[in-house]
Amino acid sequence: MSEQLKGKTALITGGGSGIGAAIARRFVAEGAKIVITGRRESALEDTVKSCPAGTVLPFAGDVMKPEDCEKMIEATVKFGGGKLDILVNNAGIDAPAGSIADLEIDAFRRILETNLFGTFYTMHYAIPKFIAQGGGAIVNVASLAALRCPPALPAYIASKHGIVGLTQSAANDYGKYKIRANVICPGATATPMLINSMKSLAEAKGTDENGALAFLTRYMPLQRAAQPEEIAGAAVFFASDDASYITGAVLPIEGGACVVDPAGASTSDAGQAWGGAK
């Protein structure tokens, strides 16, 4: 590794599994010290064990709670010897399917409070630290659902669209303080959360979760789901000095899904032939 983050300290929410754990390991490999947060202590410990001793501090906390978010920031500043250089907001939960009239109000609220409010809370407490020390970098993890609109997921879509708007608002308001804020939007990524969500599709298609993932991605140019490690590189870039003149950017990482016309791909002879290609 090129140690692009050498000497930097980062907070990564949702660092116990999936994309968050991959970002954590990559940040450490690039020279950073990090604090990882999440609600499951066992998952956090697994990430800690996968990194060199002394490079990762686990902090059990819930981003739905503002007081926990404030403590996360303070713990990171202390772990970094008085500084916080990077904030990565990755914590998030999936949403139950259901259109607006069908979705339970409490379910909608819970998705927004975790995915969007949690991102706001950590930024709310981190930004004054960044201002005091002369700058910092924010990397928020949204989703392809922030740029597209899959059916029957209004809470998830609203939360991820909100993250884009929140990030760009921060970029606009705090650029003068040398604070950069950018968004990465992963598409289908083989995380435990996505694989678990494939069970109903797998059952409907008479296959397993891997077969369901293959079906889901069959019309994408790269025709596969991403691995979490393939998302981590973009987080490193946005957090590093190589992105010193980039703020307010929204980067899709989705195997080319954005360029596909799904209706055309699924109904035309050429699209169906391509989707069946191996």
Sequence and secondary structure as in RCSB ss.txt:
>XXXX:A:sequence
MSEQLKGKTALITGGGSGIGAAIARRFVAEGAKIVITGRRESALEDTVKSCPAGTVLPFAGDVMKPEDCEKMIEA
TVKFGGGKLDILVNNAGIDAPAGSIADLEIDAFRRILETNLFGTFYTMHYAIPKFIAQGGGAIVNVASLAALRCP
PALPAYIASKHGIVGLTQSAANDYGKYKIRANVICPGATATPMLINSMKSLAEAKGTDENGALAFLTRYMPLQRA
AQPEEIAGAAVFFASDDASYITGAVLPIEGGACVVDPAGASTSDAGQAWGGAK
>XXXX:A:secstr
   TTTT EEEEETTTSHHHHHHHHHHHHTT EEEEEES HHHHHHHHHTS TTSEEEEE  TTSHHHHHHHHHH
HHHHTTS   EEEE          TTTS HHHHHHHIIIIIIHHHHHHHHHHHHHHHHT EEEEEE  GGGTS  
TT HHHHHHHHHHHHHHHHHHHHHGGGTEEEEEEEE SB  HHHHHHTHHHHHHHTS HHHHHHHHTTTSTT S 
B HHHHHHHHHHHHSGGGTT  S EEEESTTGGG  HHHHHHSHHHHHHHT  
